[in-house]
Every structure is written in structure tokens, then in C-alpha cells.
Amino acid sequence: MKSPFKIHTNSKGEEIFYTGCPDLDKLEQLSFGAADVWHSSFEQGYKNAFPEIVYFAVVFSWYVHDFDDLEECISWRINPNNFAVRKSVWEAIGGFDNELTNESLQALDFGYNLLKNSGGIPLYVKGLYKETTNDLKSITAKERHVFFRKNFKPEHAVYMNFRKGFWKVSEWDALLEAKKYEIRNNYPLIAPRKLNEIVGKPSVSYIIPTMLRQDFTLTLLEDLKKQTYLPSQVIVVDATPEDKRDEQLYNEKQYPFEVIFNWQTTKGSCRARNEAIELCSGDYIVFGDDDIRIPSDFIENHIRLLQTYKAGACNGLDIRADHQKQTLEDLDIKLAALGNARWKVGATPNFSNANSCVKREFVSLLEGNDINYDGGYGEDGDFGMSLVKIGVTVLFNPFAANLHLKPPAGGYRFWGNQAKILGKKRKQQPWELDTPVKRIRPVPSPTIMYLIQKQFDKSAFYEYRVKYFVLYFSKGKVWEIPLKLIKLPYRILQFNKSVFYAKKLVALGKRTK
């Protein structure tokens, strides 16, 4: 690093290390928020730097590509000459890796692992630094391969060489040179902050979409009755068919909060959530599946975390049950088994409608869920990434854990499972629109393909396509390759069919009703 750290001590006595010349008044305010590192590197040549990261992550990481037109957003692409970091975080991580001799790559490595592995939050802030000089140092093939060697499995480096050009001797030489370096096995975790007590009396709306699971819904409602911080409102949207429902099971008068029971007449979990969102009056909205169990401090810890970190949304800890009869005592055992690995708060790389909490103002900005996903998959990731794209920091919340029972029957996947069927028994899915599936079943799911085309650019989709077929051949046993070659033309037809439906959904645009 060219410049030694200077120190800013904020009004709460916390020390912030910084390089360059930041706006200290702005840094003071930022230091009270969720982030651990702050920079303005987009204006300094670092935006979308180190594009080779795509050979590891392709598209299923929200932060592979930097975002456009935002005043603040998550970005791990740090300029070492113009950034600020909490002293406690710098010391917990151990600073830059000195085995990486390229100054720019040191900072990129620090930011990437802070975000991905250590539970830290690197934040781009427009205007924090006025400096606009492009001082990104060129990264050589060897330096790039050392980064891959330290952070990823060897096959990712091999894949990168094929994408760069398998005939390039220099790339293979660099790969061999990088083998002299040790693979990282342990990443330090940043300790979560102590959660503040809830300030004020924020109201909470809890949404439960359900289908063919009235018994599980009633159990969840009992858990909600025992919350240390009660929701002000619970909205149940139930799609159970008339001939399989028992309307007498639902009695809104037996709960210490407002409960609204609505029988869904449309199809799809996204439509169900949107119907519920329209009825929400809370300051926060908690999204939950119908087949979860939650401890008594669940809602309280969602609100405390968001208030402590001054964040707009969080994704709770979703623990899979071994079977549907397990209880909250089993959840305690599973959480204890996680040990210190549980305690990771940072910018989450995904989103779950089974356990999440979002300020209602941001849900309103998005106008709810995109119903183009009904009958398929990917709606959770789309909603989470849409929040990130409007500048919301979505945190991971290990304090708010649930036990996900995952019963074998019921739920909204009842409709989506029809997508695997061909012929007369198949029930048309919403994403098929005016072109029903006939002889060729689209694979991957058209809604996953829609997610990629909606949320990422053309280059990311191209990389996804290449890697999809590389994995098709590379996964499994070697003796299966001849059979895979025979099946390849049909697999290409399936992929193209999926793209066909995705493009129709893209042309249709986001829909919420």
C-alpha cells in the first residue's frame, strides 16, 4: 500500500482506518451503518475489475458484477489507495495478503473474501472520495492464477484456462507456477455486533402463503402467539382446494394479534404473497413459509438486527429438519452443533421467502413479487437481488433461526411439479403463457433462465450457457461421456426451449398481478 493508514475516531469512540482523502463528515455518518469498508472505487477504474471472477461464480452470485446508477451499493472491488475500514475488522481479518505482490489484487482479494467468507460488508459510496484517477494496476496471468489457487478449487483455474484459450501456453505456465502457493482453508469471521434493544414500537406484518398444509400453518400460528415481540398482523393466504380444506380450523379470534385468513383463488406463491402484501400495514414485513417452526425470540431478533445495523432487509438462518416431526428442541440441538460457524452477519448472497424480514417501504418500491416465477423457481433470488439493485443492504441474520420441516406433500411446489410431466396428464404452468409445452420439456427451468436474463447482462448469460454444457460433460463418470454425446442434441433443444420461454417472459416484463 502506498499510503500508511490515517485514523478517524468517530463520535462513539470507534477507530476507522483510512487511506487517501475521504470526506470525513460523510465517513462519520457511514460508520454508524451496516458496512465495514467504504470506498469510491467505481470512479477510480475499479468498477467490474477482475472480470475473471465470472469463471468461478458465473451468475448465481449477486456481486459478480457491480451495479449501475446507485449512490451506495455492495462492492468488493476496493481501491487500496482510497478506502476506509473499521480498525476492528482490519485486525480481525489480518489485513492484506502479502503473498499477493500486486497492490490492486491485494485489495480485491481482501474485499472479495471479506464479503464472501468473513461476514463483512464492503460498500461503494459515491462521493466519499473525490479522487478520480485510474490507478488500477494491471494483473498478470500468474497473479490471477495465484488468486484462484488461494481461493478456489483447482478445477476453476483449469476452466478459466479453457475459457481464456486452451492453446495459450502462458496460462498453463501460470497455473503451474501458482501451485507453489498454499490453498486457503480458513477464513476469519467478523464477530457480530451486540444487538441493541428495540427502539420504539415498530409494527410487524407476518405473511404466510400456504397450500394443503393447514395443520402446519396452525402450528406456526401457535409459535407466533409465543413471540416475545408480537406481530401486529398475520396474513394467511391459503390456496388449499375447496374439497380439501376445513374452514372451521381458522379462527382469527383466538390470537393476540390481527389475523386475516384469505382463500386464494389465483395460482402461485408469488401471487399469494402479493395479495398479502396489499393488506400489510406493518413497518416491517416478515416472509415465512408455512412449514417452519420459530423460537419465541424470532421476530424480536429480526427487528433488533435491522435496527442495530441500520439495514433495510435481512435473511434469517434456515435450518433443515431431518423429518417433519422434529420440534424446536431439535432446532436448539442443531444450532448448538454449528458452534461459532453460526455467528456470521454480512451481506447475504441469497434470499429466502421462508425466513426474511424487509422494511415495508422497500417492498412497496418493488411493488411485490414478480408473478412470472409462479409454477417455477427463482422467485426468492429475484426478489432479493431486486432489493440489492435499489440500494438495499440485505444482511444475513444468524440470530433469527427457523426449523424448516419440509414435509413431502403440500405446498406451492404441488403446481410446479407438473413441469416435469409431459403428455395429456400435464397441467399447463403459468410461464408457458400461450405456448404449452409439448414434446420437448425445457431444461433448465424457464423461470431460472428468466432470472438470468432479467437480472444479468448478455455476457453473463453467455458464460452461464458455456458452463452449463461444460458441467453436463464433466459431472459424472468418464464412461458416461459417449452416451452424453448421443444425448447432446436433445439437451441443446431442451436448453433452447427454456431460453424461448424465458425470452417471452422478459418481453412480457415484470408483473405483480
C-alpha positions in Angstrom: 0.0 0.0 0.0 1.4 3.4 -1.0 0.0 5.4 1.9 0.0 4.4 5.6 -3.3 4.4 7.4 -4.6 7.5 9.0 -7.2 7.2 11.8 -10.6 8.8 12.2 -12.2 8.3 15.6 -16.0 8.7 15.4 -18.2 10.3 18.0 -18.8 6.8 19.6 -15.1 6.3 20.0 -14.6 3.7 17.3 -11.4 4.0 15.2 -11.7 3.9 11.4 -8.5 3.4 9.4 -8.4 5.1 6.0 -6.1 5.9 3.1 -6.4 8.8 0.7 -8.6 11.8 1.5 -12.2 10.9 2.2 -15.0 13.2 3.2 -14.6 12.7 7.0 -18.1 14.1 7.7 -19.6 11.5 5.4 -17.3 8.8 6.8 -18.6 9.7 10.3 -22.2 9.1 9.3 -21.3 5.9 7.3 -19.5 4.4 10.4 -22.9 4.2 12.2 -24.3 2.0 9.4 -24.0 -1.7 8.4 -20.9 -1.6 6.3 -17.3 -2.4 7.5 -15.4 -1.0 4.5 -16.2 2.1 2.4 -14.7 3.2 -1.0 -15.5 5.2 -4.2 -13.6 2.9 -6.5 -16.1 3.0 -9.4 -14.7 6.4 -10.3 -11.1 5.2 -10.0 -11.1 2.4 -12.6 -12.1 -0.4 -10.3 -15.7 -0.9 -11.4 -16.1 -4.5 -12.6 -12.3 -5.0 -12.3 -11.0 -8.6 -12.3 -13.8 -9.8 -14.6 -12.3 -13.3 -14.5 -14.2 -13.8 -11.3 -17.0 -14.9 -13.5 -15.2 -18.2 -14.2 -15.8 -19.1 -10.6 -19.3 -17.7 -9.9 -20.9 -17.1 -13.3 -24.3 -15.6 -12.4 -25.6 -17.1 -9.2 -23.7 -14.6 -7.1 -25.3 -11.2 -6.8 -22.0 -9.4 -6.6 -20.1 -10.8 -9.6 -20.9 -7.6 -11.5 -21.1 -4.1 -10.0 -24.3 -2.2 -10.0 -25.2 0.9 -12.0 -26.7 4.2 -11.1 -26.6 3.8 -7.3 -25.3 6.2 -4.7 -24.4 3.3 -2.4 -24.2 -0.4 -3.1 -22.3 -3.6 -2.0 -19.0 -3.9 -3.9 -15.9 -5.9 -3.0 -13.7 -4.0 -5.6 -11.7 -1.9 -3.3 -9.0 0.6 -4.3 -6.1 0.2 -1.8 -5.2 3.9 -2.1 -8.7 5.3 -1.3 -10.7 3.3 1.2 -11.7 3.2 4.8 -12.1 0.2 7.1 -13.1 -0.3 10.7 -9.9 -0.9 12.7 -11.5 -3.9 14.5 -12.4 -5.5 11.1 -8.9 -4.9 9.6 -7.3 -6.5 12.6 -9.7 -9.4 12.7 -9.0 -10.2 9.0 -5.3 -9.7 9.4 -5.0 -7.1 6.6 -3.9 -7.7 3.1 -2.3 -11.0 2.0 1.3 -10.1 1.4 1.9 -13.2 -0.7 -0.1 -11.3 -3.4 2.5 -8.8 -4.6 0.1 -6.8 -6.8 -1.2 -3.9 -4.6 -4.6 -3.8 -6.5 -5.0 -7.5 -6.3 -4.3 -7.4 -2.6 -7.2 -5.1 -2.1 -9.5 -7.1 -4.4 -8.6 -10.3 -2.6 -9.3 -8.6 0.8 -12.7 -7.2 -0.4 -13.8 -10.4 -2.0 -13.1 -12.6 1.0 -14.4 -10.1 3.4 -17.7 -10.3 1.5 -17.8 -14.0 0.6 -16.2 -15.7 3.6 -15.8 -13.4 6.6 -19.2 -11.9 7.1 -18.0 -8.4 6.3 -19.7 -5.7 4.2 -17.7 -3.6 1.7 -19.7 -0.6 0.4 -19.3 1.6 -2.6 -20.2 5.2 -1.7 -20.4 7.8 -4.4 -18.6 11.0 -3.4 -16.9 9.6 -0.3 -13.7 10.1 -2.2 -13.4 12.9 -4.8 -10.3 11.3 -6.4 -11.0 10.0 -10.0 -7.5 8.9 -11.0 -7.5 5.4 -12.5 -4.7 3.7 -10.6 -5.8 0.0 -11.1 -2.6 -2.0 -11.6 -2.5 -4.5 -14.5 -2.9 -8.0 -13.1 -0.7 -10.6 -14.8 -1.7 -14.2 -15.6 0.4 -15.5 -12.7 -1.1 -13.1 -10.2 -4.6 -14.1 -11.4 -3.8 -17.8 -11.0 -2.4 -17.2 -7.5 -5.7 -15.6 -6.6 -7.6 -18.6 -8.0 -5.2 -21.0 -6.3 -5.7 -19.5 -2.9 -9.4 -19.1 -3.1 -11.0 -21.7 -5.3 -10.8 -25.4 -6.2 -8.2 -26.3 -8.9 -10.9 -27.1 -11.5 -11.9 -23.4 -11.6 -8.4 -22.4 -12.7 -8.4 -25.1 -15.3 -11.8 -23.9 -16.5 -10.5 -20.4 -16.7 -7.7 -21.5 -18.9 -10.1 -23.2 -21.3 -12.2 -20.0 -21.4 -9.1 -17.8 -21.9 -7.9 -20.1 -24.7 -6.6 -23.6 -24.0 -3.8 -23.1 -26.6 -2.2 -20.3 -24.5 0.9 -21.8 -23.1 1.4 -18.7 -20.8 -1.9 -19.5 -19.0 -0.8 -23.1 -18.3 2.6 -22.0 -17.1 0.9 -19.5 -14.8 -1.3 -22.3 -13.4 1.7 -24.4 -12.7 3.6 -21.5 -11.1 0.6 -20.9 -8.8 0.8 -24.4 -7.4 3.7 -23.3 -5.3 1.2 -21.4 -3.1 -1.0 -23.0 -0.4 -4.8 -23.1 -0.7 -6.6 -21.1 1.9 -8.6 -23.4 4.2 -9.7 -21.0 7.0 -11.2 -17.5 6.8 -11.5 -15.4 10.0 -15.1 -14.4 10.9 -16.0 -10.9 11.9 -17.9 -11.1 15.2 -21.5 -9.9 15.1 -22.3 -6.7 16.8 -24.1 -6.8 20.1 -27.8 -6.4 19.3 -29.4 -3.2 20.6 -32.8 -3.4 22.3 -35.7 -2.5 20.0 -36.2 1.3 19.7 -39.8 2.5 19.6 -42.7 0.2 18.8 -42.3 -0.7 15.1 -45.2 -2.8 13.8 -44.7 -6.1 12.1 -46.8 -7.9 9.4 -46.2 -11.6 9.0 -47.1 -13.3 5.7 -47.8 -17.0 5.4 -48.7 -18.4 1.9 -49.9 -21.9 2.3 -51.5 -24.8 0.3 -52.6 -28.2 1.5 -50.9 -27.6 4.8 -53.5 -26.2 7.3 -52.0 -28.3 10.2 -48.5 -26.9 9.7 -50.0 -23.3 9.4 -51.8 -23.7 12.7 -48.6 -24.9 14.4 -46.8 -21.8 13.0 -49.5 -19.6 14.3 -49.1 -21.1 17.8 -45.4 -20.2 17.6 -46.3 -16.7 16.6 -48.5 -16.4 19.7 -45.5 -17.1 21.9 -43.3 -14.4 20.4 -41.5 -12.0 22.8 -42.2 -9.3 20.3 -45.7 -10.0 18.8 -46.5 -9.2 15.2 -49.3 -6.7 14.9 -50.7 -8.5 12.0 -50.6 -12.0 10.4 -51.9 -12.7 6.9 -52.6 -16.2 5.8 -53.3 -16.7 2.1 -54.4 -20.3 1.7 -54.7 -22.0 -1.8 -56.0 -25.3 -0.5 -58.7 -26.5 -2.9 -62.3 -26.3 -1.5 -62.7 -30.1 -1.4 -59.6 -30.5 0.8 -59.9 -27.6 3.2 -61.5 -27.2 6.6 -62.6 -23.6 7.0 -63.5 -24.2 10.7 -59.8 -24.7 11.6 -59.2 -21.0 11.1 -60.5 -18.8 13.9 -59.0 -15.3 14.0 -60.4 -14.6 17.4 -58.0 -16.9 19.2 -54.9 -14.9 18.5 -53.4 -11.9 20.4 -52.9 -10.0 17.1 -54.9 -9.3 14.0 -55.2 -12.4 11.7 -56.5 -12.2 8.2 -57.4 -15.6 6.5 -57.8 -15.3 2.8 -58.7 -18.2 0.5 -56.6 -17.8 -2.7 -58.5 -18.1 -6.0 -55.4 -17.4 -8.2 -52.5 -19.8 -8.6 -48.9 -19.4 -7.4 -46.9 -18.4 -4.3 -45.9 -15.0 -5.8 -49.5 -14.1 -6.4 -50.3 -15.2 -2.8 -47.6 -13.1 -1.3 -48.6 -10.1 -3.4 -52.2 -10.5 -2.2 -50.9 -10.5 1.3 -48.6 -7.5 0.8 -51.6 -5.4 -0.3 -53.1 -6.0 3.1 -49.9 -5.3 5.1 -49.9 -2.3 7.5 -46.7 -3.0 9.4 -43.4 -1.1 9.3 -41.7 -4.4 8.6 -42.9 -7.4 6.7 -41.7 -10.9 7.7 -42.0 -13.5 4.9 -42.3 -17.1 6.1 -43.1 -20.5 4.7 -46.0 -22.5 6.1 -43.8 -25.5 7.1 -41.4 -23.8 9.6 -41.1 -23.7 13.4 -39.8 -20.5 15.0 -38.5 -19.8 18.6 -40.0 -17.2 20.8 -37.3 -14.5 20.0 -37.6 -14.9 16.2 -39.4 -11.7 15.3 -37.6 -9.7 18.1 -34.2 -10.7 16.7 -35.1 -9.7 13.2 -36.1 -6.2 14.3 -33.1 -5.8 16.7 -30.6 -6.8 14.0 -32.0 -4.4 11.4 -32.1 -1.6 13.9 -28.6 -2.3 15.2 -27.1 -2.4 11.7 -29.4 0.2 10.3 -30.2 -2.1 7.4 -33.3 -2.5 5.2 -33.7 -6.2 5.0 -32.3 -9.5 6.3 -32.4 -13.2 5.6 -32.7 -15.5 8.6 -30.9 -18.7 9.3 -32.9 -21.6 7.7 -32.2 -24.9 9.4 -33.4 -28.1 7.6 -35.2 -30.6 9.8 -34.3 -34.3 9.5 -38.0 -35.1 9.4 -41.3 -33.3 9.7 -42.0 -34.4 13.3 -39.0 -32.5 14.7 -39.5 -29.7 17.2 -37.9 -26.5 18.5 -35.8 -28.7 20.9 -34.3 -30.3 17.8 -33.6 -26.8 16.4 -31.6 -25.9 19.6 -29.5 -29.0 19.2 -28.8 -28.2 15.5 -27.9 -24.7 16.3 -25.5 -25.8 19.1 -23.8 -28.1 16.7 -23.0 -25.2 14.4 -20.8 -23.6 17.1 -19.1 -20.4 16.1 -19.7 -21.0 12.4 -23.3 -19.9 13.0 -22.3 -16.3 14.0 -21.8 -14.7 10.7 -23.5 -11.4 9.8 -22.8 -9.9 6.5 -24.2 -9.2 3.1 -26.1 -12.3 2.2 -25.6 -13.8 -1.3 -29.2 -15.1 -1.5 -32.7 -14.6 -0.3 -35.3 -16.9 1.2 -39.0 -16.3 1.4 -39.1 -19.0 4.1 -37.4 -16.6 6.6 -36.8 -12.9 5.8 -37.6 -9.5 7.1 -37.9 -6.4 5.0 -38.9 -2.8 5.7 -42.3 -2.3 4.1 -41.2 0.8 2.2 -38.8 -1.3 0.1 -41.3 -4.0 -0.6 -43.6 -1.2 -1.8 -40.8 0.2 -4.0 -40.6 -3.2 -5.7 -44.4 -3.5 -5.9 -44.2 -7.0 -4.6 -43.1 -10.3 -6.2 -42.7 -11.0 -9.9 -45.5 -13.5 -10.7 -43.7 -14.6 -13.9 -42.0 -17.1 -11.5 -45.2 -18.8 -10.5 -45.0 -22.5 -11.4 -41.2 -22.5 -11.4 -38.2 -21.5 -9.3 -36.1 -18.5 -8.6 -38.6 -16.0 -7.1 -36.6 -15.7 -3.9 -33.4 -14.8 -5.6 -35.1 -12.4 -7.9 -36.8 -10.6 -5.0 -33.5 -10.4 -3.0 -31.4 -9.2 -6.0 -34.1 -6.6 -6.8 -33.7 -5.2 -3.3 -29.9 -5.0 -3.8 -30.4 -3.3 -7.1 -32.3 -0.4 -5.5 -29.5 0.0 -2.9 -30.8 -2.0 0.0 -28.2 -3.8 2.0 -29.6 -7.3 2.6 -28.0 -8.9 5.7 -27.6 -12.5 6.8 -29.2 -12.8 10.3 -28.0 -15.8 12.4 -30.0 -14.6 15.4 -33.3 -15.4 13.7 -33.3 -19.1 13.0 -36.2 -21.4 12.0 -36.6 -25.1 11.7 -37.7 -26.0 8.1 -39.8 -29.2 8.3 -40.0 -29.7 4.5 -42.9 -32.3 4.6 -43.1 -34.5 1.5 -46.6 -33.3 0.5 -48.4 -30.0 0.1 -47.1 -26.5 -0.6 -47.0 -24.5 -3.8 -44.5 -26.9 -5.4 -47.6 -29.1 -5.9 -48.3 -27.0 -9.0 -44.7 -26.6 -10.1 -44.0 -30.3 -10.0 -46.3 -30.6 -13.1 -43.5 -29.0 -15.1 -41.7 -32.4 -15.1 -44.6 -34.2 -16.7 -45.2 -34.5 -20.5 -48.3 -35.6 -22.3 -52.0 -35.5 -21.5 -51.5 -35.6 -17.7 -49.5 -32.4 -17.7 -51.2 -29.3 -16.3 -50.1 -26.1 -18.1 -47.8 -23.9 -16.0 -48.2 -20.1 -15.8 -44.8 -19.5 -17.5 -46.0 -21.4 -20.6 -48.2 -18.4 -21.4 -49.9 -19.0 -24.8 -47.4 -21.8 -25.9 -48.0 -25.0 -24.0 -45.1 -27.5 -23.6 -45.5 -30.4 -25.9 -42.8 -32.9 -26.8 -39.7 -31.1 -25.5 -39.5 -30.4 -21.8 -37.5 -27.2 -21.2 -34.4 -27.7 -19.1 -33.2 -25.8 -17.0 -36.4 -24.3 -15.6 -37.5 -21.5 -17.8 -38.0 -19.3 -14.8 -34.4 -19.8 -13.8 -33.4 -18.8 -17.3 -35.7 -15.8 -16.9 -34.0 -14.8 -13.7 -30.6 -14.9 -15.5 -31.8 -12.9 -18.5 -33.7 -10.4 -16.3 -31.1 -9.7 -13.7 -27.8 -10.1 -15.6 -26.3 -8.9 -18.9 -25.8 -10.8 -22.1 -22.2 -11.7 -21.3 -23.2 -13.3 -18.0 -25.9 -15.4 -19.9 -23.3 -16.5 -22.4 -21.0 -17.6 -19.6 -23.8 -19.5 -18.0 -24.6 -21.3 -21.2 -20.9 -22.3 -21.7 -20.5 -23.5 -18.1 -23.9 -25.4 -18.2 -22.7 -27.6 -21.0 -19.2 -27.9 -19.6 -20.7 -29.2 -16.4 -23.0 -31.5 -18.4 -20.0 -33.4 -19.7 -17.6 -33.0 -16.7 -20.0 -34.2 -14.0 -20.4 -38.0 -13.6 -18.2 -40.9 -14.7 -15.9 -40.8 -17.7 -17.5 -43.8 -19.3 -20.8 -41.9 -19.5 -19.4 -39.3 -21.9 -20.2 -41.2 -25.2 -23.8 -41.5 -24.0 -23.9 -37.8 -23.2 -22.6 -37.0 -26.7 -25.5 -39.0 -28.1 -28.0 -37.1 -25.9 -26.4 -33.7 -26.6 -28.6 -32.6 -29.5 -31.7 -33.2 -27.4 -30.1 -31.5 -24.4 -29.4 -28.4 -26.6 -33.1 -28.5 -27.8 -34.2 -28.5 -24.1 -31.9 -25.6 -23.3 -33.1 -23.6 -26.3 -36.7 -24.3 -25.4 -36.0 -22.9 -21.9 -34.5 -19.8 -23.5 -37.6 -19.5 -25.7 -39.9 -19.3 -22.7 -37.6 -17.0 -20.8 -37.5 -14.5 -23.6 -41.3 -14.5 -23.7 -41.3 -13.7 -20.0 -38.7 -11.0 -20.5 -40.7 -9.4 -23.3 -43.8 -9.5 -21.0 -41.9 -7.7 -18.3 -42.3 -7.9 -14.5 -45.9 -8.5 -13.4 -47.3 -8.3 -9.9 -50.9 -9.2 -10.6 
